[in-house]
Amino acid sequence: MRVTRLDQDPMISTGLEFQQRLSRAKTIPELMAVTAQGLHECFGVSSLGHAFAPTAPGEPMTCQRWVRVDEGPLAPERLTPADAPGQTIEPGSTLHTLLSDGAPKIARDVDTEADPILKAAAPDTKSIVVIPMVSAAGVADWLVLCWNDDDKYADPNAGLVIATMNMLGRAVDHMRTRDEIRALNTTLDAQLSEVARVQRSILPEAPPEIPGYEIAVFYQPCDAAGGDYYDFRTFDSGRHGMMVADVSGHGPGAAVVMAMMRTAMASERMVAGEPGTTVLHVNAVMHDGLEMGTFVTALFVAFDPETARFQSVSAGHPPPRLVRRDGSIEVAVVDGCMPLGIVPEMKPDREAPPFELQPGDRMLMHTDGLNEAGSPSHELFGFDRLDKVLGATDPDESAQATLDRVIQAIRAHEAGADRADDQCAVIIRRLVD
């Protein structure tokens, strides 16, 4: 077997080093600067220009930039996109003759005196290679490579130079597209952050202070903005209301629906605080405003702090979980109906008696983002784990401490896995006298 090391060839070793520098370029100006230097090192190019086809009928070809590449490495700043219009390539000039039909060309014995641009930018030019930069739409621009010494250029290199420059042109196009996508993502992130800020502003700033009770809240959208919602109301009758809701889907669209829920709930402020009546009103408002296929599950709870008697209606939502002082867990039996926004009129399809909280008891309202939190192996957190955490509650533990333990257990279960849904929870605890 006969083996020849090709890296001993100066042309090949220079080309490999050129490719390595290209791979380190992070921006279009950096890529263009490396390319310009590589053209000099690999092919002996002295200077280069960038010419553009007319942008509309009747307009001239232009030369946007001309740089010397035989005077050492170029600073990328010299190759940033130019804001000023390019120089007009005059009809009858050398460049116009070479570029007008769009074909690649080699020109020897170039007369720079016959071309104002060449005379000013590259007066020592002896040879020129014109490279059309080809795209799906045709030729929109050209690279003009110039040599001051004919001996440094050989015709067999023409095909390699043309192919290399067009491949690099596609690389520049891809980098330009990447930069545009990054700019769009930055704009989108800023818009989503604003949506999230507005969304947070329409949630209650803090739970209400009710003598004899304490309330803790947790809210975490899986995206910048989410579709979970919670709210509190104090009614003229002296009763208090709480609600947790979950819009189908998540993200900005769900956040808009969440804002609709707030508007619907706000108009119920002066009603006596009957969950069944609230459900009918909110459903009518949501049905009028929601698109087909969008719905909201919600849990409405109203209670009298003097009697600690609670009434609740579930509109397709997980019912409250009652954590008794002895650590036992009960799933509250509540009135039920279908999710909001599906039909214009509805009423609860079952009626349940009120339930009570004794001193030391607490009640959890939550969206399914808690029980459906997934592990890296896609195992759900589930109600069994949730009840186990709740059942370990100390009777004297604060509502916030209980909620913190629940969230810590869920985070340990998720173990860094991406969350697929928003998470919201409200715990109310009746204080021990």
C-alpha angles and dihedrals in degrees: 000000000000116000127189122192105227093192088074088070106095091217093053096043091049090048092051091050088049091053091049091054090048091055090056094053111111101179136041094249090051091050092048092048092051090046093051092050091046091053089057095045097043102034106016096246112174101192140349140205135200116222129186133208119238112284092212137013112285095021121116132245111258139204109221101186144359124196137179113232099180095074100074134282117338122235109239089229089071090061101049114125111282119238096197121082115261127251115274115249101225120226110255093026122124093253093048090052092050097045106034099090096040095234125133112254145178117215123193129192092022117198103217091181088072092060123060094203095049092043091056100036107029110012095159094057115135101168134027133194115197113206118192111212102225124208136162089274094052129250115342100158144012139213113224112203119194133197124197091197121048090204091066093061126067124189095231088066093063097086092046092049093048093047093045094050093049092050089050088047089058089049089054090049090052092048090048090051090047091052091049091050091049090051091049091048090051090052091046092049090052091050092048090048089054091049089051091049092051091046092053090049093060094051116089111277091223138350115270119265108239118179110247094019141073128203131201127190136198124189127174124160115205090223130035088279128022146193102234116106140183132184143173130213135188112207130208089246090066092252122127127222133204131184138186118189138180122204116211107259125004140240129066095329092055090046090058090053089048089057088053089054090054091052091050092048093047091061089058094062095105098043119106093257103256109157092210092055091045091053092053093050097044092045092054091051094046094046090055093051107035127092119240110279096025118109141159130226113207142175117212120194128180125180144173109233091207095058098025087224114149130200121192141182123197117205096197090310132127108270122240119279114223117212109200123209091253092055097257117138126221129184105222117238106231140172110271142205139157122283119286123267100025099099128019096236133026143143133204110286094212137030124219130189119250119270127215139221116219121205107290093022122118137192128217122207115184147155122246091258086087102052092035095050106133134221123222087269090052095250111151121237088230134186095281092063091042092053091046091057092044092047091058090063118129110229090233094047114117121246090246092052091051092050091047091055091050092052092045090053091049092049091050089051092048091050091193097315116148113265114238097193143033118263126217132163139170124194123191119190127193108224122235112248 
